[in-house]
Amino acid sequence: MAVAALAVLAGFVDGFGYVYLGGYFVSFMSGNTTRVGVGVAATDLATAGFGMLLIVAFIAGVMGGTALARPAGRHTSTLVLSLVAVALAAGAVLAALGATPAAAAALAVAMGAVNTTFSGGNEVSFGITYMTGALVKIGQGIVNALRGGSRTAWLRYVVLWVSILAGAVIGAFAQRTIGEGALWLAAAWVAVVATALHVVAARR
């Protein structure tokens, strides 16, 4: 449930960001890498530079989440999601001030960090925003099921994909109707998930 809730969040923020930034992504770095490449080919330094800003910010978020995750023990998820909530709140404030590049960077930091929520050792055990990987797992799972393997293992990845799709729909709609204030909804959602995970960890 926590993974699906965070996938909805990732979809929400990326859908919001795509509309807000006019075609850039704050969690889908493959898309931004393509935009950087196209910008370089066209000698459009503004496009390439903005795409690189988002990529670097995303990596910074992963680094921040990883740094918090290593010593945190059972409260890893709570600490990482606290970073995500702070980054989203910062993005909301910066967007309200009209500082679009800084707001975009803050959102990318949040999405980088959220991918480290479920970490094992020094490695990410489950990436929240890696939908290409999830679709690969769906295809592999269907073939395995047809060969006599588990008939349901692939469904968890369908749930993940549907969650991020639903989040993207809601995020894009929220950006168009509420505007930058929609980011406060994302920050509040993270706070709720973080609190729930903290309660679960405390009971173990």
N, C-alpha and C positions, 0 to 999 in steps of 0.2 A: 504493500500500500504506500509506503514512504517513497519508494522509487517512482511509482506512478504519479504521486502528488508532486514530486520534484520535476518529473517529465512535463506535467502540465505547466508548471512554473517556467521551465526552460522554453517551452513552446510559446507561452504568453509573452515572455521578455523578447524572444527572437521575432515573433510576429509584430509586437509593438515596435521593436527596433527597425525592422525592415521598412515599415511604413514611415516611421519617424526620420530615418536616415536616407530614404529614397533609394532603397535597393541594396544597402549594405546589411551585413549580418552581425549580431553580437554573440552568437554561439556557434554558427556554422562557418568554421574557419577555412574549410575547403572552398566554399564560395568566395570568401574574401581573398584567398590565395589566387583564385582565377581572376578576380577583379584586379589584383595587383599585377598579374602577368599581362592582362589586356591593357592596363594602363601603361606599363613599361613599353609594350609593343607600339602603342599609339603615342608614345612620349607625353602622356598625360600624367604629369607628376602629382597633380592634386589627387587624382583617383588612386594612383599607386600608393601615395603617401598616406592617405586616409585608411586604405585597406591595411597597410602595415601597422598603423597606429592601433587598429583593432586587434590585429594578431599579437602584437607585443603586449597589449593590455591583457589579452586572454591568457597568454603565457604567465604574466605576472600574477594573475588570479590563481592559476594552477600552482605556482610556486608558493603563494601565500597560504592556500589551502593545505598543501603538502607539509609546509612548515608547522602549521597548527596540528595536523593530523598525527604526526610522528610521536609526540610525547603525550598525546591526549588520552590514550587508553580508551575506555568504554565511552567517554564523552566526546570522542572525535567528531561525530556528526553534529553535535550541538555547537562546538566551537567553530567548525567550518561554516555552518549555516549562519552563525552570528556574523562572520565576515561577509557572507553573501548578502545578508539583510542590510548591513552597514553600507556596502557598495551600492545596493539598489536605492537606498535612501539618499546617498550622495548623488546618484544619477538623477533622482527626482528633483533634488534641490538645484543641481547644475542645469537641468533642462528648463526648470522654471525661470532661471536667470538668463536663459538664452545662450548658455555656453555649450553648444551642441557637441563639439569635438570632445570636450572633457566629460560630458554626460555619456557619450557613446563609449568612451574608454572605461568609465565606471561600470557600465552595464556589461562590457566584455570581461572586466575583472570578476564581476559577480558570476558570470557564466563559466569562466575558467575555474573558479573556486568550487562551484557546485559539482563539478565533475570529480572532485576529490572527496566528496561526502562519504562514499563507501570505499575506503582505502584498506588495502591489506599490505602491511609492511611499508615499503617505499613505492608500491605500484598501485595504480587505480584498478580496483577489482570490478567496477561497474561504472562505465561512463554514461552520465545522464543524457548528454546531447548527441551521442554518436548514433544517429539514425541509420546511416549507411550500414554500419555494423549490425544493427538490429534487423534490417531488411535481409542482410546476408543470412543471419541466423534463422529467419523465417523460412527462406528458401531451402536451406540445409535441413531444417527440422521437418519440413513437409516431405522431402525426399526420404529422410530417415524413417518417418512414419510409414511411408509407402513400402519401405523395405522391411517392415516388421518391428521397427524401433518404437520409442515412446510416441504415442499419438497426441500428446498434449504439451510436450516440452516447448514447442515453438510458439504456443499461444501466449506465453509471458511476453514475448517480443512483439506480438501483435498488440497486446495491451499497452506496451511502452510506446509503440508507434502511434496508436490511436490517442494516447494521452497527450503526446507532444503536438499532434495535429489539432486536437481540441483546444489546447492551450494557445496555439498560433491563431486559430480562428477568433478566440476570445480576445487575445492581445491586440490583434489588428483592429478588431471592432472597437475595443476600448480606446485605442489611440485616436481613432477617428471621431469618437463620441465624447470622450472625457478629456483627451489630450494628455499632456505630460503628467497630470495628476494620477493617471492610471498606474504609474510606477509605485505609488504608495500602496496600492492593492497588492502588488507583487511582494513588496517588503513585508507587508502584514501577513501574507500567505506563508512566507518563509519563517516568520516568527512563530506562527502556529505549528508548522511542521517541526521546527526546532524544539519547541516546548514539548510536543508529543514524544519525540525521540528521547528527550531528556528524562521524561517521566518513565518511559519504558526502560531506559538504561539504569535508572535509579532503583527499579524494582528487581533487577537481576542480582 
